[in-house]
Amino acid sequence: MITLYGIKACDTMKKARTWLDEHGIEYHFHDYKKEGIDAEHLRNWCQEHGWEKVLNRQGTTFRKLDDADKQDIDLDKAVALMQANPSMIKRPVLDIGPRRLVGFKPELYATAF
């Protein structure tokens, strides 16, 4: 089963969902805001892609952090930040089984399917 992880109201999420729907790809949607996300998933994604790609440092939530929280980030700190603030997870994360796609680019999705 394909799982799309993200936040329902996000514009990028809407684009990804539309792309999947238009291409007839069935998926389960996992909303971080409602269902949360466990540290194991986050750690696995960070090990696959690097925490630097999974942690969204461009978003408002990250920018509002205290300067101390923004410094000396490593895997453990990144996972803790994302688990406490799911809005800081790069969206979407699409789990297609053997690998995960982070972020939405139509050409990346097209290649995967």
Secondary structure, DSSP 8 states (H G I E B T S, - for coil): --EEEE-TT-HHHHHHHHHHHHTT---EEEEHHHH---HHHHHHHHHHH-HHHHB-SSSHHHHTS-HHHHSS--HHHHHHHHHH-GGGB-S-EEE-SS-EEES--HHHHHHH-
